[in-house]
Amino acid sequence: MQMKTKCSILLQLFLGLALLLGLAKPDPDPLQDYCIADNKSPQYFFTNGAPCINPDKAESSHFATSVLSKPGNTGSNKFGFNVTLTNTVNLPGLNTQGLTLARIDVAVDGIVVPHSHPRASEVTICLEGLLHVGFVDTSNRLYTRTLRAGDAFVFPKGLIHYLYNGSPTTRAVAVSGLNSQNPGAQLTSFATFTSIPEIPDEVLKKAFQISKPDVTKIRRNLGG
């Protein structure tokens, strides 16, 4: 009888945990209509988001930005891509709304290297050119698609994904929406080979089945 009681309690705890996890969201819901980020006052304490200005001082300009209208510099890195993000500085009304927008410019033969967003799912819409996109799930299955202007693709939360412009003549432009104010971005190769401090060579050699010179070369190529 005592064993049945323990099992019943464990089952209730498990169901309660499952319910809580099912209700979990990337960002907490706002407790007011808006919380325009205060980017001018000194920040004496840290919050999960930015402090708000007085709502009586809200203006339409706080909810608008033209930052995504400007092409990004795809020559700023060896991979040929640039990502321009909205944030609480260039779009103060974004604060606490649980979303981020991104403009993605990819040069000819450029690639947004494999990466993941630990706190957000992402939907990408191709605006110009062609983009070969894909993500890998936890069973190592690859899902890919070639996007043309107007096509969209979803990258599930936390999964490794990439965008590649295979066109020999035309740049590609896309815009993405992510369901977190701070989705985070972890570039797979950089996180693995240029961490501070470094992941031990022996670990990388065994994990990737490569030699010590290979590890050194990859680190050097990535700027580590």
Buried (B, 14 or more C-beta within 10 A) or exposed (E): EEEEEEEEEEEEEEEEEEEEEEEEEBBEEBEEEBBBBBBEEEEEEEEEBBBBBEEEEBEEEBBEBEBBEEEBEBEEEEBBBBBBBBBBEBBBBBBBBBBBBBBBBBBBEBBBBBBBBEBBBBEBBBBBBBBBBBBBEEEEEEBEEBBEBEBBBEBBBBBBBBBBBBBEEEBBBBBBBBBBBBBEBBBBBBEBBBEEEBBEBEEBBEEEEBEEEBBEEBBEEBEB
